[in-house]
Amino acid sequence: MVIAGGAPRVGLALGGGAARGWAHIGVLRALEEHGIVPGVVCGTSIGALVGGIYVAGHLAELEAWVSRLTRRDVLRLVDLRVGGGGALSGKRLMELYREHIPELDIETLPRRFAAVATDLQSGAEVWLQRGSLLTAIRASISLPALFTPVLINDRWLADGSLVNPVPVTVCRALGADVVIAIDLNANRMIREQLQSVAEASPAVVRDRPLWSGLSRFLPGRFGPEPGAPDAPDEPDMPGFMHVIFTSLDIMQDRIARSRLAGDPPDLLLAPHLGDVEPLEFSGGGPSIEEGYNTVQRMLPALDYLLGLQRPA
């Protein structure tokens, strides 16, 4: 549907995918360069983070920070807590964002925005459209077992990927005429399916370097006790963080397929991010570039969808 007498109102559904979400930065920058400015932005998990910062007008600052982010910087943001609903409190991360982004309420933003979260008690999908932008983002990125859940209006909220990994339905409900969805995990699962167990290297089944770094902070629960000998003659067992995030990958992929089949977007962008591990937030430049290149590859389809004509 197109608004009578004008261009269609574009909605962007920014999917979840942890560190792969830096690709959203490249997608948003490329769209704006080509004159495609959304009127509605909805995000799940990392999609809520990038989308919220974009709508608040600070995408360039986020891109600059991500481009120079190192593993040491990421580990400095690790604020462990004993007990509770997650390994990390997330306070350091939010303090960092508050240093660069002013406190804003969602309803004051220049375009429609919603962050998707999950009610841990009822399992309901929650659309955060009012109140603190940063609090909504923090709730939407609360990955189970990693970040503690967030209490909003007497409801404990966790990551939105548990119920709606690519929030097309939210964009339509907020008034989008045309919905462009970005699915970060589609090509990830294809790569995993094609890679046989016989071809897998030890690096595939063990924790990645950053995951192992986190595991060292969490002996017993998340990794071996310091100095514990390896069990003899036993096959390599996947590490804790590998199991958690591979399970989330599978879950998000299956849920996203089901949701997108029921309410497909007008155009689906699927960046090739199969080699990007979920917690490798450092070195985000290649992911940003792939997001940008995805838009370039799909530009003819975007122009056709939106009725745009460009000079030859």
C-alpha positions, 0 to 999 in steps of 0.5 A: 500500500502507498500513501495517497498522493505521496511516497510510501512510508518505509519501515525498517525491521532490524533483526537480532544477532548479537555482534552481527548487528553491527551490519545494521550500521552499514545498512542504515548508512547506505539507505540514507546515501541513496535517499531512503529514509525510514519513517518507522524503525523497529528493532529486536536486541542488537537491532533495537540498540542500533536502530534506537541510536540511529533514530536519536541521530547518533549513528555516526558516533556509534559507527566511529566507536564500533570501528575502533572497538578492541577486545580489551575494550569489550572486556572492560565492559564486563561487569559480573554479578553473583546470582541473579538472572544473568552473568552481566549486569549491563551497567557499564555498557549503559553508562558508556552509552549515556556518555555519548547519547542524551537521555531521551524518551521514545515518544520524543524521537523524530520518527516512530520507534519500538524495541521488542522485548519478552515478558519472562513471566507470560512469554508475551511479546512486548513493544516498548514505545514510550519512556526511556530509550536507553532502558528500552534498548537495555531490555531488548538486548537482555540475552538469557544467561548473559545479561540480567533482565530489566524491570519495566512496569512490574514486568521482567523483560528479556531479549526480544529474539525469544519471540520476534527476531525480525520485527516485521509485524511491529513495523506494520502495526506502527504504520509502515506501508513498505517494510524492509527487514534485515535478517542477520542469521539467515546465512549463518545457519546455511553455513553451519548446515554445509559444514560437516563435523568431519571438516570442523576444526577444533576452533569450531567446537571450542570457545572462541578467544573472547568467549574463552576470555569471559569463561576465565572470569567465570570458573566452575559455572562457565568454564573449567576451574583454573589449573584443572587437567584435561580429561584423558581420551575424551572428545572435545566438548563445546564450550559453555558460551558456544552452546548458549549462542549456537542454541540461540542461533538455532532458536532465532533462525527457526522462529524468524522463519516462522514469523517471516512466513506468516508476515513476510516483509516487502523486501528481505536483506540478508547480509553474509555474516556466517563467519561473525561469532555472536560475541565478537563485538570488536573489529566490527568494520567488516560487518558494517561494510557487509551491511553497506554492500548488501544494500548496494547489491539490492539497490535495483530491488529497492528502487523498484519497490519504492518506485525510485528512478535514478540517473543512468 
